[in-house]
Amino acid sequence: MRTTLTIDDDVAGILQKKVGQSGHSFKQVVNDLLRSGLAANGEVTLQRPYVSVVAKPLGLKPGYDPDKLNQLVAELESEEYVRKLSVT
């Protein structure tokens, strides 16, 4: 879930310090601390399993920009939409 949260300056400082110490992302530090706080209050929390993601090369041919693949998909969908309109 994505949300906007206003954090007091003193809390933000503590969070940034923990991020620096742990080497984890801000998001992960905040989620871990929220889980700990909820567990301390007797709330049931589910600990997510650790997932390791291994990057692999896409094997794209020269000339393909991987940063623009979504644009390519949008163009192909537009072409398909126009083709379907002309058939009916």
C-alpha positions in Angstrom: 0.0 0.0 0.0 1.3 3.4 -0.9 0.5 6.3 1.4 1.7 9.8 2.5 2.8 10.1 6.0 3.9 13.2 7.9 6.8 12.4 10.3 8.0 14.7 13.1 11.5 16.0 12.6 12.9 14.2 15.6 11.4 10.8 14.4 12.7 11.5 10.8 16.2 12.0 12.2 16.1 8.8 14.2 14.8 6.9 11.1 17.6 8.4 8.9 20.2 7.4 11.5 18.8 3.8 11.5 18.9 3.7 7.7 22.6 4.7 7.8 23.4 2.2 10.4 21.5 -0.7 8.9 22.2 -0.1 5.2 18.5 -0.9 4.5 16.1 1.3 2.6 14.1 4.0 4.4 10.9 2.0 3.5 12.2 -1.2 5.0 13.4 0.5 8.2 10.0 2.2 8.7 8.1 -1.1 8.0 10.3 -3.1 10.4 9.9 -0.5 13.2 6.1 -0.3 12.6 5.9 -4.1 12.8 7.9 -4.1 16.1 5.7 -1.4 17.6 2.5 -3.3 16.6 3.9 -6.5 18.0 4.8 -4.8 21.3 1.1 -3.6 21.6 -0.1 -7.2 21.1 -1.2 -6.7 17.5 -0.8 -9.7 15.3 1.7 -9.0 12.5 2.9 -11.1 9.7 6.6 -11.1 9.0 7.2 -11.2 5.3 9.7 -13.7 4.1 13.0 -12.4 2.7 13.1 -12.5 -1.0 16.4 -12.3 -2.9 16.2 -11.0 -6.5 18.9 -11.9 -8.9 19.3 -9.6 -11.9 19.9 -11.2 -15.2 20.7 -9.6 -18.6 17.7 -9.2 -20.9 19.7 -10.2 -23.9 18.3 -7.4 -26.0 19.6 -6.8 -29.5 21.5 -3.5 -30.1 19.1 -0.6 -30.6 16.6 -1.6 -28.0 16.4 0.7 -25.0 15.2 -1.2 -22.0 14.0 2.0 -20.4 11.5 2.5 -23.2 9.9 -0.9 -23.3 6.7 0.4 -21.7 6.5 3.0 -24.5 6.9 0.2 -27.1 4.1 -1.8 -25.4 1.8 1.3 -25.5 2.5 1.8 -29.2 1.8 -1.9 -30.0 -1.5 -1.7 -28.0 -2.5 1.5 -29.9 -1.8 -0.2 -33.2 -3.8 -3.2 -32.2 -6.7 -0.9 -31.1 -6.7 0.9 -34.4 -6.5 -2.4 -36.3 -9.6 -3.7 -34.4 -11.5 -0.4 -35.1 -10.8 -0.7 -38.9 -12.0 -4.4 -38.9 -15.4 -3.6 -37.4 
